[in-house]
Amino acid sequence: MLATALPMATTIPCISFSTRRIFMPKASDWSVQPKTTSSNTLTSSSNISSFQPFIRTFTSTPTNVTTKAVSEATHTKSAPGLPIDLRGKRAFIAGVADDNGYGWAIAKSLAAAGAEILVGTWVPALNIFESSLRRGKFDASRKLPDGSLMEITKVYPLDAVYDTLEDVPEDVKANKRYAGSSKWTVQEAAESVKQDFGTIDILVHSLANGPEVTKPLLETSRKGYLAAISASSYSYVSLLKHFIPIMNPGGASISLTYIASERIIPGYGGGMSSAKAALESDTRVLAFEAGRRHKIRVNTISAGPLGSRAAKAIGFIDKMIDYSFANAPLQKELSADEVGNTAAFLVCPLASAITGAVVYVDNGLNAMGVGIDSPIFGELGVPKENQR
């Protein structure tokens, strides 16, 4: 499932174990940090003649060597003030399958703050995503503020609809779109991350799916409604359940929600509004349980509309963007980076007392009770821009 501006997606990232490790070279010096591999191997893996991303395939036990690009900023003294510093932290982001959604933007912001990035990608989208990374199709959008390129240490196949292998129907196991992938249920993904890296500090849920999202609620089937709940809200419960055992105390988790959870958004159907309401309610309960038992913070971001590929499946995302521009207190187009930067703040030590919160990043649209683009308000003299 991909998260979208109307955090809803047509697919769910699937985590399956893959021995493929994605190394994203940065336009800067290479630093190799050996653990058990020989110096010859390190030399061959660091002498790169091109800055194009590449994949190395390991057929045996995953090596304990991580090759990273280190920008000059890493070696300089941090700027004064209150920097968002995630150096030494590791993040797992479930729901990244392209370079234009909120999941990707969050990954970039966390990487810019120094975090190591792992992602979970829906199994049927995995090959295309990895191929695009390898061929450099995402290089322009991988660029970080310091000029370096975001590195994704590893990509895991993931299908967050299934908790364990026993939950997977036979027809899904036999589906050719899943051929060649394994260990992609939530439990298996968590086990694979533990095997490869031991622990994580940050968990991001950036996925959703409503198979009947274009249907009004009165026309939504029970199957479609429950599928939306399963993929868009329970999937977060499942991810936390299975990843919390490998999260370091003091860690943080975030998800993405949408204003349809509390306001009527005609056209956002199929039970997706119910799923987002459940996600927000679960955020509060999970904040209590994860906080008391594991010292983990849990928050959700209510993001405004974004024209991502997944959001376009709803069919009216462009109109929602226009509506937001016309009616929000801040009359500007929302940037995915603004959501990514908010996520980076929420998972960093500066937000250490924030948990169980719904944080709105929508140019203030959530505060409006009416749409001021209505002719009714034409004579009020409300300041506005005519075009985006």
Secondary structure, DSSP 8 states (H G I E B T S, - for coil): ----SSS--S--------SEEEE---SS-EEEE-SSS-HHHHHHHH--SS---EEEE--SS--S-EEEE--GGGGS---SS-----TT-EEEEE---SSSSHHHHHHHHHHHTT-EEEEEEEHHHHHHHHHHHHTTTTTGGGB-TTS-B--EEEEEEE-TT-SSGGGS-HHHHT-GGGTT----SHHHHHHHHHHHHS-EEEEEE-----TTTTS-GGG--HHHHHHHHIIIIIHHHHHHHHHGGGEEEEEEEEEEE-GGGTS--TT--TTHHHHHHHHHHHHHHHHHHHHHHH--EEEEEEE-----TTGGGGS-HHHHHHHHHHHSSS-S---HHHHHHHHHHHHSGGGTT--S-EEEESTTGGG-SS-TTSGGGTTS-----S--
